[in-house]
């Protein structure tokens, strides 16, 4: 949907800005501590979003699909690629 795509674009821009600010700050800056936390948030958000997008395609009896299987659907593929690309 357009709302999800807009959120993905905003999150991408904020992540790039965070890395740019972290690079400009000194080596012992507190801003640099936010970069690994942002990576963890990308990872968790990507897992949740891909699982939610893949839920209608789950086979009977499967509760948690393989991580690579969650990027099969057309809608999940973009989230899978962008999300794990930013991790």
C-alpha positions as CSV (number, residue, x, y, z in Angstrom):
1,X,0.0,0.0,0.0
2,X,1.0,3.6,-0.4
3,X,1.2,4.2,3.4
4,X,3.7,1.3,3.9
5,X,5.7,2.5,0.9
6,X,5.8,6.0,2.3
7,X,6.9,4.7,5.7
8,X,9.6,2.6,4.0
9,X,10.9,5.7,2.2
10,X,10.9,7.8,5.4
11,X,12.7,5.1,7.3
12,X,15.3,4.8,4.6
13,X,15.9,8.6,4.5
14,X,16.2,8.7,8.3
15,X,18.7,5.8,8.3
16,X,20.9,7.4,5.7
17,X,20.8,10.7,7.6
18,X,21.7,8.9,10.8
19,X,24.8,7.3,9.2
20,X,25.8,10.6,7.7
21,X,25.6,12.4,11.0
22,X,27.4,9.5,12.7
23,X,30.2,9.8,10.2
24,X,30.5,13.5,10.7
25,X,30.6,13.3,14.5
26,X,33.7,12.3,16.4
27,X,34.8,8.7,16.9
28,X,33.5,8.7,20.5
29,X,30.2,10.4,19.7
30,X,27.0,9.1,21.3
31,X,25.3,9.4,17.9
32,X,27.5,6.4,16.7
33,X,25.8,4.2,19.3
34,X,22.5,4.7,17.6
35,X,23.7,3.1,14.3
36,X,23.7,-0.5,15.7
37,X,20.3,0.1,17.3
38,X,18.9,1.3,14.0
39,X,20.3,-1.8,12.3
40,X,18.5,-4.0,14.9
41,X,15.3,-2.1,14.4
42,X,15.6,-2.6,10.6
43,X,16.1,-6.3,11.2
44,X,13.1,-6.7,13.6
45,X,10.8,-4.5,11.5
46,X,11.8,-6.4,8.3
47,X,11.0,-9.8,10.0
48,X,7.7,-8.7,11.2
49,X,6.6,-7.0,8.0
50,X,7.7,-9.9,5.8
51,X,5.9,-12.4,8.1
52,X,2.8,-10.3,7.9
53,X,3.0,-10.0,4.1
54,X,3.7,-13.8,3.8
55,X,1.0,-15.0,6.3
56,X,-1.7,-15.6,3.6
57,X,0.8,-17.9,1.7
58,X,1.7,-20.1,4.7
59,X,1.1,-23.8,4.2
60,X,-1.1,-25.7,6.6
61,X,0.8,-26.5,9.8
62,X,3.6,-24.0,9.2
63,X,3.8,-21.4,11.9
64,X,7.2,-19.8,11.2
65,X,8.4,-20.0,7.6
66,X,12.0,-20.0,6.5
67,X,13.5,-16.5,6.4
68,X,14.2,-16.8,2.7
69,X,10.7,-17.9,2.0
70,X,9.3,-14.6,3.3
71,X,10.7,-12.8,0.3
72,X,8.8,-14.9,-2.3
73,X,5.6,-12.8,-2.6
74,X,5.7,-9.8,-4.8
75,X,4.7,-7.4,-2.0
76,X,7.2,-9.0,0.4
77,X,10.1,-9.0,-2.0
78,X,10.7,-5.2,-1.8
79,X,10.5,-5.2,2.0
80,X,12.8,-8.2,2.2
81,X,15.4,-6.6,-0.1
82,X,15.4,-3.1,1.4
83,X,15.0,-4.2,5.0
84,X,17.8,-6.8,5.0
85,X,19.9,-4.5,2.8
86,X,19.9,-1.9,5.6
87,X,20.7,-4.4,8.3
